Amino acid sequence: MKKLNRTYIMGIVFLVLAVFIVIETGNIPERLVSNEPGPKFFPYISAAGIALFAILSMVFDGPKEVKTGNKPYLDKAGWIRMAIILAEALVFCIMMQFLGFWIASMVGTFVFTWTLKGEKKINVIFAVVFSILLGTICYFGFTRGFLIPLPSGSLWDMLGIEML
C-alpha cells in the first residue's frame, strides 16, 4: 500500500473542513431581503475556495513532495515566525476595538506585509500605499457598499470624534 504524504493528508483534512462548513452553513436560517445574496452566500464561497485549493494542492504539490522527500513543515525559525504572526493578529484585534477597523486595517496590513515578506525586498513606500489603499477599500466597501458597520474605535468615541 502506498504511503500518503503530508500534502495529501492536509488536502483531505481541508476537504473535510469544506464539507463541515457546507453542512453547518445549511443550518443558518434564511432571512432574505430583496436583491441580497443572504447569510449563506459567503460561507458557501469559502467552502468552495477551501475545497478547490485543497484539490489543486493535492494535484500539483503532492507528487513534488514524494520526489523531494520528507521535510519538516516548520523548523524552529518557522515556529517563531508563526508565534509572531499570531501575536500580531491578537494585537490587531485589540487595536481594532480601540482605534477602529479603518486605522487598524491599514496598520495591520503594513505589519503583516512586513512580517510575511521574509527575505524578500519590498519597497516601504509601496507597502504603505498598498496598506492605505487596501484598508480604505475594505472599510468603505463594507460600510458603504454592503452597509455593514465596522468597529469605529472606543478611542474616537471617548474623544467625541465621529469616524466616517
N, C-alpha and C positions, 0 to 999 in steps of 0.2 A: 504494500500500500504506500502510495506517495505521501510524503510528509508535507503538511500545509505550512507555508511560510507566513511571516507576520503580516505581510500585505494582504493576503487572502483572509487571514483571521480578522484583521481590523475591518476589511471590506464587509465581511459577514456581520460583524458587530454593528457597523453603521447601517447596513441594510435592515437588521432587526430594529435598530433605533428608528429608522424611517417608517417601518411598519407600525411601531408603537405610537409614533406621532400621528399617523393617519388614523389609527384606532381611537386614540384619545381625542383627536380633533372632531371625530364623529360625535362625541358626547357634548360638544359645545352647542348650546341652544341657538337656534336661528331667530334673529330679530331683524328681519330685512327692512331696510329703509330704501325707498326707490332709488334706483341707479347706484346702489352701493354693492360692493362685492360680498360683504358680510364678514363676520368674525372668523370664518373657517378658511378664508382665502389665503392669508399669509402662512399659516401653519402647513397647509397643503403644498404651497410653493416651497417652503423649507424642506419638507419631507421629500419632495421630488428632487430638489437640489442635492440633498444628502445622498439619496439613492443613486442619482446619476454619477456623482463624483466618486462614490464608493465603487461602482461598477467600472468606471474609467480607470480608477487606481488599480483595481484588480487586473484589468485587461492589459494596461500599459506598464505598470510598475511591478506587478507580480513576477513575470518572467525575468526581469532585470535582477530582482533580489535573489532569485535562485542562482543566477550566474555569478553574482558578485560575492555571495557568501553571507554569513550572518554578521551583521554589525549592530552594536547597541543603538537603540533609538536615541537615547540621551546619554552623553558622557557627563562627567562631573560639571564641566562648564555649562552644558546644556541644562542641567537641573538648576544650576544657579540662575541662569538666564530666565528659566521658566518661573522661578520664585520671584524674580524681579518684575516680570510681566504681571504676575498675579497681584503683587503688591501695588503696582501701578494701576491695575484695574480697580482695586479696592479704594485707592486714593481718588481715582476718577469718580467713583460712585459717591464718595463723601463730598468731593468738590462740586459735583453736580447738584447736590442738595443745598450746598452753601452758596455757590456762585451762579447756579443755574446751568441749564443744558447748553446754551449757546456758547458761553465763555469756556465752560468745562470741556465741551467737544473740541473747540479749537486748540486749547492747551493739551488735552488728552491725545488728540491726533498727532500733534507735533511730538509729544513724548513717546508715543507708541511707534511712530515712524522712526525716530532716532534710535530706539531700543532695538527694533526689528531689523534695522539696516545691517547690523553685524559689521562685517569688514568692508562692506560696500561704501563707496564715497557718494554722499548726497549733498547737493548744494543747499546751504542753510536757507538762502532766500527762497528757493523752490519749496523747501519743506514748510516754511512759514506761510507762503502764498497758498500752497496746497491745503494746509490745515485751516486757514481762514475760509477759503472757498468751500471746502467740504463741510465744515461746521455750519457755515451760513446756509448752504443749500439744504442740509439736513434740517436745520432749525426752521427755516421758512417753508420747506416742503411739508413738514409735519404740521406746523402751527397754522399756515395759511392754506396750503394745498389740501391736506387731509383733515384740517380743523381738529387736530389732536393737541391738547395742551401739554406742554413740556414744563419741567420744573423751572421756575423763574429765579429761584435762589433766595434763601432766607436773608442773606446779607442785604439785598436790594429792598426786600420787604421791610426790614428793620430801619433802613435809611429813608424809606418812603420814595424810592426811585422806581418808576414804572418801567419794567422791561418790555420791549416790543412784544 
